[in-house]
């Protein structure tokens, strides 16, 4: 079941204090309307009743979509991430999760709201999030080759309202472009790595850029991944 609590929010615009609902956990089977509320971020949006200014309120949560066997823990702090990962991987602590493991649940841990939305977009599109992370590394290498002056890059996968799959490339705080996903290259990655990786549900709960880099340091196809610009485009 979903779980929520009321907190007090101080409006950053007018300093008025107002109540706000924080959802500690979301279960889309019990509360189906919350499925879209997470995706459109209205669950994180606070509108001050006094001045009318809208502010995004960031907070961690457990997102549970039992009809699709998806569970995503949004850990808002490093300490929370460590605690959640420990509960999922420590044999002495993960007893409550074992029925989910046996039912091939996709369980992931993310550290930002963008990562939460990205995982939902990937699973909504029936994509393997591991392949998306490998794809993003290839995009990053291609982008840095063309733009060696680029700094802290962030590449995010998303679905458009028309159902198109895209990547947003962000350098620092500035969006540098949007690139459509090449399905041929995605399935090349899946064919190349899918059997070796095994089932998505058996993967570590943290699947991100660091995971992809670690995977490729020991993967025999790493050399091929450096020459994929033509396949991406």
C-alpha positions in Angstrom: 0.0 0.0 0.0 1.0 3.6 -0.5 2.2 5.6 2.5 2.3 9.3 3.0 2.8 12.0 5.6 2.1 15.7 5.9 5.0 18.1 6.4 5.3 21.8 6.7 6.9 23.7 3.7 8.3 27.2 3.9 7.7 28.9 0.6 11.0 30.1 -0.8 9.2 33.1 -2.4 7.1 34.6 0.4 8.3 32.6 3.5 4.7 31.5 4.3 4.4 28.0 5.9 2.0 25.6 4.4 1.2 21.8 4.5 2.6 19.5 1.8 2.0 15.8 1.3 5.2 13.7 1.0 4.7 10.1 -0.4 7.1 7.8 1.4 5.9 4.9 -0.8 3.8 4.6 -3.9 1.9 1.5 -4.9 0.3 1.9 -8.3 -2.0 -1.1 -7.9 -3.6 0.5 -4.8 -3.4 4.1 -6.1 -3.3 3.9 -9.9 -3.5 7.7 -10.2 -0.1 8.0 -8.6 1.5 6.3 -11.6 1.1 9.3 -13.7 1.6 11.7 -10.8 5.2 10.5 -10.4 5.9 10.6 -14.1 4.6 14.2 -14.6 6.3 15.1 -11.3 3.1 16.6 -9.8 3.8 14.5 -6.7 6.9 16.7 -6.1 5.2 20.0 -7.0 4.3 22.5 -4.3 2.2 25.5 -5.1 2.1 28.1 -2.3 -1.6 28.9 -1.4 -0.5 32.4 -0.4 1.6 33.7 -3.3 0.8 31.1 -6.0 4.5 30.3 -6.7 5.2 26.7 -7.6 8.3 25.0 -6.2 9.7 21.5 -6.8 10.2 19.6 -3.5 12.7 16.8 -3.8 12.3 13.8 -1.5 13.1 10.1 -1.5 10.5 7.4 -1.9 9.8 3.7 -2.7 8.0 3.3 -6.0 6.2 0.0 -6.4 4.5 -1.0 -9.6 3.4 -4.6 -8.8 1.4 -5.1 -12.0 4.7 -4.9 -13.9 6.9 -6.3 -11.1 8.9 -3.1 -10.8 10.3 -1.6 -7.6 12.5 1.5 -7.5 14.0 2.9 -4.4 14.8 6.6 -4.7 17.5 7.1 -2.1 18.0 10.8 -1.6 21.2 10.6 0.5 24.3 8.4 0.2 23.5 7.0 3.7 20.0 6.0 2.5 21.4 4.4 -0.6 23.9 2.3 1.4 21.1 1.3 3.8 18.7 0.2 1.0 21.4 -1.6 -1.0 22.4 -3.4 2.2 18.8 -4.5 2.8 18.6 -5.9 -0.8 21.9 -7.7 -0.9 22.7 -8.8 2.7 21.4 -12.4 3.2 20.7 -11.5 6.8 18.6 -8.5 5.9 16.9 -9.3 2.6 14.5 -11.9 3.9 11.4 -9.6 3.3 12.5 -9.2 -0.4 13.1 -12.8 -1.2 9.5 -13.4 -2.5 10.1 -10.5 -4.9 13.4 -12.0 -6.1 11.7 -15.3 -6.6 9.0 -13.6 -8.7 11.7 -11.9 -10.9 11.0 -8.4 -9.8 13.0 -5.6 -11.4 14.5 -3.8 -8.3 16.6 -0.8 -8.7 18.1 2.0 -6.5 18.5 5.5 -7.9 20.0 8.7 -6.4 18.0 11.5 -8.1 14.5 12.3 -9.4 15.9 12.4 -12.9 17.2 8.9 -12.5 13.9 7.7 -11.1 12.0 9.2 -14.1 14.6 7.7 -16.5 14.2 4.2 -15.1 10.4 4.5 -15.4 10.8 5.6 -19.0 13.1 2.7 -19.8 10.8 0.1 -18.2 7.7 1.7 -19.8 9.4 1.2 -23.2 10.3 -2.4 -22.3 14.0 -1.6 -22.6 16.8 -3.2 -20.7 18.2 -0.5 -18.6 21.7 -2.0 -18.7 21.8 -1.6 -22.5 20.6 2.0 -22.1 23.5 2.7 -19.8 26.0 1.2 -22.3 24.3 3.2 -25.1 24.7 6.4 -23.1 28.4 5.7 -22.6 28.8 5.4 -26.4 26.9 8.7 -26.8 29.1 10.4 -24.3 32.3 9.2 -26.0 31.0 10.4 -29.4 29.9 13.8 -27.9 33.2 14.4 -26.1 35.1 13.6 -29.3 33.2 16.3 -31.1 33.2 18.7 -28.1 36.4 18.2 -26.1 35.7 21.3 -24.1 32.6 19.7 -22.5 32.5 19.3 -18.8 30.2 17.4 -16.5 27.9 15.5 -18.9 24.6 14.0 -18.0 22.7 12.0 -20.6 19.1 11.1 -19.8 16.7 8.7 -21.6 13.1 9.7 -22.0 9.9 9.0 -24.0 8.2 11.8 -25.8 4.4 12.2 -25.7 4.3 10.6 -29.2 6.1 7.5 -27.9 9.5 8.3 -29.4 12.6 7.3 -27.4 15.2 10.1 -27.0 18.3 11.0 -25.1 18.8 14.5 -23.6 22.5 15.6 -23.4 23.2 18.1 -20.6 26.6 19.8 -20.0 26.5 21.2 -16.5 23.1 22.8 -16.4 22.8 23.5 -20.1 21.0 21.2 -22.5 23.2 20.6 -25.5 20.9 18.6 -27.6 18.4 15.8 -28.0 19.3 12.6 -29.8 16.8 9.9 -31.0 17.5 6.3 -29.9 18.8 4.2 -32.7 16.9 0.9 -32.2 19.3 -1.0 -34.4 22.2 0.0 -32.2 20.2 -0.8 -29.1 19.5 -4.4 -30.3 23.1 -4.8 -31.3 24.1 -4.1 -27.7 21.4 -6.5 -26.5 22.6 -9.2 -28.9 26.2 -8.7 -27.9 25.8 -8.6 -24.1 22.3 -9.9 -23.2 23.2 -13.6 -22.9 26.3 -12.9 -20.9 24.5 -10.6 -18.5 21.5 -12.8 -17.9 18.1 -11.7 -16.6 17.6 -8.1 -15.7 15.9 -9.2 -12.4 19.2 -10.9 -11.3 21.2 -7.7 -11.7 22.7 -5.6 -9.0 20.2 -3.0 -7.8 22.4 -0.1 -8.9 22.5 0.1 -12.7 24.0 3.5 -13.8 27.0 5.0 -15.6 29.5 3.7 -13.0 28.0 0.2 -13.4 28.4 0.4 -17.2 32.0 1.6 -17.0 32.9 -1.3 -14.6 31.2 -3.8 -16.9 33.1 -2.6 -19.9 36.5 -2.7 -18.2 36.3 -6.5 -18.2 34.2 -7.0 -21.3 35.9 -8.4 -24.5 33.9 -6.1 -26.7 35.2 -2.9 -25.1 37.4 -2.2 -28.1 34.3 -2.4 -30.4 32.4 0.0 -28.2 35.0 2.7 -29.0 34.0 2.6 -32.7 30.3 2.8 -32.6 29.6 6.5 -33.6 28.4 5.4 -37.0 26.1 2.8 -35.5 24.5 5.4 -33.1 23.7 7.9 -35.8 
